[in-house]
Amino acid sequence: MTDPQFNRIALIGIGLIGSSIARDVKELGLANDVVISSRSAETLKRAEGLQLGTHYVSSAAEAVKDADLVIVSVPVGSSGAVAEQIAPNLKPGAILTDVGSTKASVIAQMAPFVPDGVHFIPGHPLAGTEKSGPDAGFAGLFRDRWCIFTPLPDTDAEALEKLKAFWIALGSRVDDMDPQHHDKVLAIVSHLPHIIAYNIVGTADDLETVTESEVIKYSASGFRDFTRLAASDPTMWRDICLHNKDAILEMLARFSEDLAYLQRAIRWGEGDKLFELFTRTRDVRRSIIQAGQDVDAPDFGRHALDPKK
Amino acid sequence: MTDPQFNRIALIGIGLIGSSIARDVKELGLANDVVISSRSAETLKRAEGLQLGTHYVSSAAEAVKDADLVIVSVPVGSSGAVAEQIAPNLKPGAILTDVGSTKASVIAQMAPFVPDGVHFIPGHPLAGTEKSGPDAGFAGLFRDRWCIFTPLPDTDAEALEKLKAFWIALGSRVDDMDPQHHDKVLAIVSHLPHIIAYNIVGTADDLETVTESEVIKYSASGFRDFTRLAASDPTMWRDICLHNKDAILEMLARFSEDLAYLQRAIRWGEGDKLFELFTRTRDVRRSIIQAGQDVDAPDFGRHALDPKK
């Protein structure tokens, strides 16, 4: 148990991310009060059933009253609406942050509503799984994962340090970035991979010559890896696509161009070009493992987990 | 221990697949003699060091002498050369099989060399990891995985049953398929996923606006999943691309067409189209888990394995 860092924290949205924060805050004793709000009555009830906070209210505006830290964890397309609702009740001196996967759009949506005296510091913990909802969260989700902040030009340094200390307490490593650069980085490390995964699963699902049951039966030969990302929350990912459009379209164009080159090499039997790429990409994997960003166990260690093994 | 199914098994090639077969055969006592052959002196020495077989010879032609079952586990592009080398020494009545990921090409390469009286039955165990070489294999790799056979029109039914019994002893589920259909199925469930993974890792590696260290640092947000497949053996995958060209090009064309549709939906802000696809793909994941073809643990259960957690 640490000393509480905040008297009252308000969590707006209690899905995978919000509920993981709630669990960490509770476990670490980082706040006296944790007010949870969800626009879904069912989700709110479930959060209460799981005892994720100390207070539960359906209205986001109610939830933020007297809160020293407000964390908005909703699909990025809802950021503006939430900011508008909570703005009148934000306490002077409070820190307002979010966890959205796109930053320029979230800033554009939220900043206009933030009253003077409230410290709005956009943030993005790079953590999650393909599951969603309050049951999917778990304590420790953010441990050793990066949390990127995209402070605004007038962000108060002390407030930023306070927010970083909070995420560090959750186990995160913290980084600052320009919002536009964040959106480019995320477009390649997260958004493009998800879009590609959704796309290939869709392609496979639509085939006429190979049945769906064959795709499923034989999926362990590679395909199943993509289905994990393609099982992520549809609302969240629809919003990301719509709110990081420019960076995503740029990365998609590059990806398609590279794929056309690869396709041409396959068509013309240019084995050396294929071999060169396939060798180079191996090194990237090695670097990721060395950086502690993935497990080294073959096949993500699935064999160790599979109950049948 | 089972009774030996074969007096002598010859394993031509002792990488991930060959060495996993060797380990199973040894553990289960499926043969009296296991002759191992590799064209790489280093690999052969390592196989001997690991005590994977009972005899070790550098010449594939030597290895197959008196063998009742010959399993060729080499990159598919080498199938023809291996068949030519071993053909004169194959024992009448022996079963000759392979483990290649493409079947029409392997048949075209090997069948012309197979002498009368030898039962050539192409096979493909759908199992593996991103690691390669004799150290990467392990007993149990084939357990609950499918092994597909693409028998030729004149394949001896008894020999086919004998070969299937062998794979069943290794824990595999067995299936028959037409070679052309096999190649189409594998193009979507295995070859396209690998090519896409190689491609996206290459795209990320080539960016100028996002540094490679950023890609690695933040890879846990999706990208790292692709790096696993993109760390697979380059020779093996070059050969697959070259030897299943038609089916791969067909699947690539469909994938690119679907991606263009998705890209257009992103550009024009058509959230409903994105949401529809992202919802549909979730069901595919669910079916794969229900079919026992992947673990249900979030994030492939990485959190459970990560030593830092």
Interface residues (C-beta under 8 A of the other chain):
Chain A: S101 L126 A127 G128 T129 E130 K131 A136 F138 G140 L141 R143 D144 R145 W146 I148 H181 K184 V185 L186 I188 V189 S190 H191 L192 P193 H194 I195 I196 A197 Y198 N199 I200 V201 G202 T203 A204 D205 D206 L207 T209 V210 E212 E214 V215 I216 K217 Y218 S219 A220 S221 G222 F223 R224 D225 F226 T227 R228 L229 A230 A231 S232 P234 T235 W237 R238 D239 C241 L242 K245 I248 L249 M251 L252 R254 F255 S256 D258 L259 A260 L262 Q263 A265 I266 R267 G269 G271 L274 F275 L277 F278 T279 R280 T281 R282 V284 R285 R286 S287 I288 A291 G292 Q293 D294 V295 A297 P298 D299 F300 G301 R302 H303 A304 L305 D306 K308 K309
Chain B: S101 L126 A127 G128 T129 E130 K131 A136 F138 G140 L141 R143 D144 R145 W146 I148 H181 K184 V185 L186 I188 V189 S190 H191 L192 P193 H194 I195 I196 A197 Y198 N199 I200 V201 G202 T203 A204 D205 D206 L207 T209 V210 E212 E214 V215 I216 K217 Y218 S219 A220 S221 G222 F223 R224 D225 F226 T227 R228 L229 A230 A231 S232 P234 T235 W237 R238 D239 C241 L242 K245 I248 L249 M251 L252 R254 F255 S256 D258 L259 A260 L262 Q263 A265 I266 R267 G269 G271 L274 F275 L277 F278 T279 R280 T281 R282 V284 R285 R286 S287 I288 A291 G292 Q293 D294 V295 A297 P298 D299 F300 G301 R302 H303 A304 L305 D306 K308 K309
